[in-house]
Amino acid sequence: MAMKQVSIQDLKAGLSTVVAEAEAGRTIVITRHREPVARLGPARAGDVHRGDRVGQGRLQPALKRGSKGRYLATLLDDRGGR
């Protein structure tokens, strides 16, 4: 896997995505004025595969509208009475 280069400015704008890529096993070189200044990589061994699309998906609602007031019952059931 090739190392990705990211400027500090782009890193600030997309930190979550860059961290997710590093967590997935990719090494990212951080640059300042096109010169490498740091390297970001996974903290642990690559025993977890997260895929190429990490951080690019959309969240889906757990409950749909129109549950006729059953939100609380569903949430309490999910929490196991806690």
Number of C-alpha atoms within 10 A of each C-alpha: 6 7 12 15 17 19 17 18 12 13 16 11 11 12 13 12 15 23 19 19 23 18 21 22 22 20 20 20 18 20 18 12 8 11 11 13 12 11 15 18 18 16 9 10 9 12 8 10 9 14 10 11 11 13 14 9 7 6 6 7 7 5 11 8 8 8 9 6 9 11 14 9 10 12 12 12 11 10 9 7 7 6
